[in-house]
Amino acid sequence: MTYISAKPARQDAESLPANDNQPATLADLSFLDVINDEDEVADIARRAERLGHATLIAMAAGLAALPLLYLMLA
C-alpha cells in the first residue's frame, strides 16, 4: 500500500534545483555562538573599569588644574 500525503516529501539539498535564494545547506543562525565566554566578558569588564578609573583621575586633575591656571593668568 502506498502512503499518500498532502505534503510533499522533503528533498535533500543535493536533489533540489539550483537556486541562489536557497542555500544548499541550512544556515546555523544560533545566537548562542555569538555570546562570548565568561573569560572574555571578565576581560572586557576589567578593561572598562580601568578606563573608567583613568578617566575619573584625568577629569579630577583637569578640574583642579583649571582654576589654578585661571588664577595664574589673571
Secondary structure as the mmCIF struct_conf table of DSSP 4:
data_model
#
loop_
_struct_conf.conf_type_id
_struct_conf.id
_struct_conf.beg_label_comp_id
_struct_conf.beg_label_asym_id
_struct_conf.beg_label_seq_id
_struct_conf.end_label_comp_id
_struct_conf.end_label_asym_id
_struct_conf.end_label_seq_id
BEND BEND1 ALA A 6 LYS A 7
HELX_LH_PP_P HELX_LH_PP_P1 PRO A 8 ASP A 12
TURN_TY1_P TURN_TY1_P1 ALA A 13 SER A 15
BEND BEND2 LEU A 16 LEU A 16
HELX_LH_PP_P HELX_LH_PP_P2 PRO A 17 ALA A 18
TURN_TY1_P TURN_TY1_P2 ASP A 20 ASN A 21
BEND BEND3 GLN A 22 GLN A 22
BEND BEND4 ALA A 24 THR A 25
HELX_RH_3T_P HELX_RH_3T_P1 PHE A 31 ASP A 33
TURN_TY1_P TURN_TY1_P3 VAL A 34 VAL A 34
BEND BEND5 ILE A 35 ILE A 35
HELX_LH_PP_P HELX_LH_PP_P3 ASN A 36 ASP A 37
HELX_RH_AL_P HELX_RH_AL_P1 GLU A 38 LEU A 73
#
